[in-house]
């Protein structure tokens, strides 16, 4: 029962967390192509 209770909370938090990362990454990176290339390079390295 504990795991069934935890899952909805985790699933509920994940979309917000993922959306925040996407917004921060693309919101800032797409301001200039240079920043976009920097982000892409960092993603390939990580």
C-alpha positions as CSV (number, residue, x, y, z in Angstrom):
1,X,0.0,0.0,0.0
2,X,2.9,2.4,0.7
3,X,4.3,2.1,-2.8
4,X,0.8,2.7,-4.3
5,X,0.5,5.9,-2.2
6,X,4.0,7.1,-3.2
7,X,3.6,6.6,-7.0
8,X,0.9,9.3,-7.6
9,X,2.9,11.8,-5.7
10,X,6.1,11.1,-7.7
11,X,4.2,11.1,-11.0
12,X,2.6,14.3,-10.0
13,X,5.9,16.0,-9.3
14,X,7.8,14.7,-12.3
15,X,5.9,16.7,-15.0
16,X,6.5,19.9,-13.1
17,X,10.2,19.1,-12.7
18,X,10.6,18.1,-16.3
19,X,8.7,21.2,-17.6
20,X,10.9,23.5,-15.5
21,X,14.1,21.9,-16.9
22,X,12.7,22.2,-20.5
23,X,11.6,25.8,-19.9
24,X,15.0,26.8,-18.5
25,X,17.0,25.0,-21.1
26,X,15.2,26.0,-24.2
27,X,13.9,29.4,-22.9
28,X,17.4,30.6,-22.3
29,X,19.3,28.6,-24.9
30,X,17.2,29.6,-27.9
31,X,17.7,33.3,-27.3
32,X,20.8,33.1,-29.5
33,X,22.1,30.3,-31.8
34,X,25.4,30.5,-29.9
35,X,23.8,29.6,-26.6
36,X,21.8,26.8,-28.3
37,X,25.0,25.3,-29.7
38,X,26.6,25.6,-26.2
39,X,23.7,23.7,-24.7
40,X,23.8,21.0,-27.4
41,X,27.5,20.6,-26.9
42,X,27.1,20.2,-23.1
43,X,24.3,17.7,-23.6
44,X,26.5,15.6,-25.8
45,X,29.4,15.7,-23.3
46,X,27.2,14.7,-20.3
